[in-house]
Amino acid sequence: EATLRGLAQSLGVKVEKEKLTDPHTKAQLLLNAHFNRTPITTDLSSDQRFILEHAVRLLQGLVDVISSCGWLTPALFSMELSQMIVQATSSQASPLLQLPHFPPALVEKAKKMRVEDVFDVMNMEDDARTKLFDGLSQSQLMDVARACNRFPCVSLEYKVQNADALAAGGSARIAVKLGRDAMEDDTTLGPVYAPYFPKEKEESWWLVVGGPGNGLVAIKRITIAKASVNVKLDVELGDDPGTYDYTLYLMSDSYQGCDQEYGFKLQVKG
């Protein structure tokens, strides 16, 4: 109890004394410590490891349940929470913290150079990159390069295949083509770069369609382990004709800063 109280104080979290012994309070504190990369005592580290190893799988199940209810916002939040757990960062943290040897001071230096995320690092000119990483050893620079090379760079194209024949009460079929840059078909992707996660994690994604009324109208969990992947999503249409706004989301379960979203309209006829 004293150890948890000390952890709560270091995290700036107020916990009522009688709730310190509750399992959910302990789990919440250990998750917060993980998101903040706060060191914890040896006797708590095994509990934290247990929580982290099970949390991602539980979140995948939670997404399934939420999706069956058609709730878009909670589903997207659960997906972002999965990213936070795998990368040990908060949703407000800089995506650069996913790279090795990137303490907060270097993040601030990068921001002053208008480098906000991992893609910005990869697209920097050599001179600017040398200036940013001044002080890192050759070995550390290699670590950064390997992490950047593992970061997913995914292209997305989509098309509503029956856009000219959408009828009220029917369905729309959305064809999505996903491409992975700098990857050959015979290349093995390998595990996620996640040094703070306690075990190897294979990367996966969600394709989600959000519809009218903030509803979740289609979802599919996929892997993008090849240079090109084709996916089809069926969207059930309402009973009333009209023009409706939809959004296609590509959400990672492991990395922050690589999600994509595309708005589109469907013209439904009577």
N, C-alpha and C positions, 0 to 999 in steps of 0.2 A: 504493500500500500504506500509506503514512504517513497519507494522508487517511482511509482506511477505519479505520485504527487509532485515529485521533483521534475518528472518529464513534462507534466502539465504546465508547471511554472515556466520551464525553459521554452515551451512552445507558446506561452501566453494564452493558454486555454483555461478558462475557469470551470472547475468541476466541483460539484457539491461533495462534501466529505463522504456522505453515505452512499454515493454512486461510484466511488472509486473502485469498489469490489465488483461492480457489474461487468460481465464479460464484454458487453457491447461498448462500454466506456473504454475498457482496455484496448479493444480492437480499433476504436476511433483514434485514440491517442497514438497507437503504433502506426496507423496509416498516416496520420498527420506528420509524425516524425519521419516517415518514409518520403512524403511529398516535399518536406523541407530539408531532407538529407541531414537530419539531426542525429548525432551519435547517440546510441543507447547502450545500456549496460548488457553484459553478457547474458544475464539471466532472462532478459527480455528479447534478445535477438532471435532465439529459437521460436518464440511465440510469434514474432513479427514475420519470420520466414514462413511459418505455417499459414498465417493469414494471407500473405502475398501469393503463395503458391496456389491457394484455392480461390482467391478473389477474382482472377480473370475468368476462370471457368464459371464461377457463379454469376459474373456479369454477363457472360454469353447467354446463360439461361435466363437471366433477368431481361435481356433484350428480346429474347423469344417471347416471353410472357407479355411484356409491354407492347410488342408489335402486334400480338394477337388481339390486343385491346384497341389498336389503332392510334396510339398516343405517340406523336412525333417528338415533341420536345423532351420528354423523359427518356426516350430511346437514344436520341442524340447525346444527351447528357451522360447516359450510361456508357456510350462508346468513348466519349472524351475521358471519362473516369478510368476506363481500361488503359488508355494512353498514359494517363497520369501514373497509374500503378506500375506499368512496365518501365517508364522512363524516370520515375521518382522526381516528378516536377508537378507544380500546381498548374491549373488552367491559365493563370495570369502570368506565369513565368515565361522568360524568353526561350524560344525554341533552341537557341544556341547552347543552352545548358545540357542538351542531349549529346553534345560533342565532348570528347575528353579534353582535359587541360583548359577548361573554359570557366574559370572562377568569375564571380560577379563583376570584379574589376575589369576583366577582359570583355565581358558583355557590354559594359558601359563604354569602353573604348571603341568597340565595334559599332555601337549605336551612333557615336559621334562621327563615324565614317559611313553612316547610313547602311550599315550591315545589320539586318534585323533577324534573319533566319538562315538556315543551313544552305538554302539555294543561293542566297546572296554570297555566302562564303565561296561556294563552288564557282560563281560567276565573276569573282573579283579578278582584276588585273594582277599580274605577278608582283609588280612593285607595291601595290596596295596591300596585297596579302602578306608580303614580307614585312611591311611596316606594322600590320596588325599583330603578327605573331613574333615580333621582335622580342627576344628573350627566351623563346622555346628552343629546346634542343632538337637536333635532327631526329632523334628517336620519338620525341613528342610530336613533331610535325608529321611523322609517318603515322602515328596513332590518329591524328586528326584527319589525315588523308584517307585512311582505311574506313573511318566512321562515315566520312562524307560519301565515299564510294558505295557504302552499304545503304545509305539513305535512299528511300524509294523516290524515283523520278518517273511518275506515271502520267501518260497522256490518256485523254478520254474523248471519245467521239460517240454521239448518240443520235438516234433517229426514231421517230414514231412511224412504224412501218405502215400502219393503216390510218394515217392522219386524215385522209380524204373520205374515210368511211366510218367515222365515229358516230355511233347511235346511242341515244339515251338507253340506259339499262344494259349496254354492251360492255366491251372492254377495249383498251388500247394496248398495243404491244410495242414496247420500247426495246430497241436493239442497241446494245452498248458494246463498243469496241475499246478495249484497254490495251495500251502499249507500254512496255517497260524499256526505257532508254538504256543503251549500251549493254544489252543482254542478248546472248545467243540462245537458240532453242535448246541446246544441249548443256547449258550452264546450270549448275546447281546453285540455288539462291543462298542457302545457309541460314543460320538462326539470326534473329534480330540483334542489333547492337544495343544491348541493355545491361551495362555493367552493374547497375544497382538492383536488378531483378535476380532473385535467388536461383533461378534455373534457366536452361535454354528455352527460348520461346520462338515458335514458328510464327511467321507473319501471316495475318489474314485481314480481310477487309469486309465492309458491308456496303452494298449498293442499296440505297433507300430512295423511295419516291414519297415526297410529302405533297398532300393535296389540299383541297378546300377545307376551311375550318381547322387548320393546323393538324390535320389528320395524317397518319402514316398509312399509305394505301398499297405499298409494295416494298418488299425487302428480300435480299438474298445475300447470304454470307459466302464469300469467295476467297480464293487465293490467286495471286498474280505472280506465279512462279515461272512463267514463260514470257517470251518476247511479246506475244500477242494473245489476248484472251477475249472471247466473245461471250456475252451474257444477254439473256432476254428476260424482260420483266413484263408481267401482265398487270394492268391497272384496271380495276373494276370502275365503271363510270356510274354516275348517279342517274336518277330517273328523269331529271329535268334538263332540257336542252339549254345551251348557252355556252359562253366562253369562260373557261376556268383556268386559274393559275396553279401550276405545279412546280415542284423543285426536285431535281435529281441530285442526290448526295453520294459522294464516294468518301467513306470514313475508314481510316486505319484503326486497327485495334492495338497498335504498338508504337506508333510515332506521332509526334505533334508537329503541326505546321505543314502537313501534306494533304489535308482533306480538301475536297473540291465540291463546289455546288453550282448548279446551272438551273436558272429559271426558264420555264417555257409555258406556253398556253395550249390548251386543247379546245377545239371548237366542236362541241357536241350537238348533233342534230336530233330533231324530234323523230 
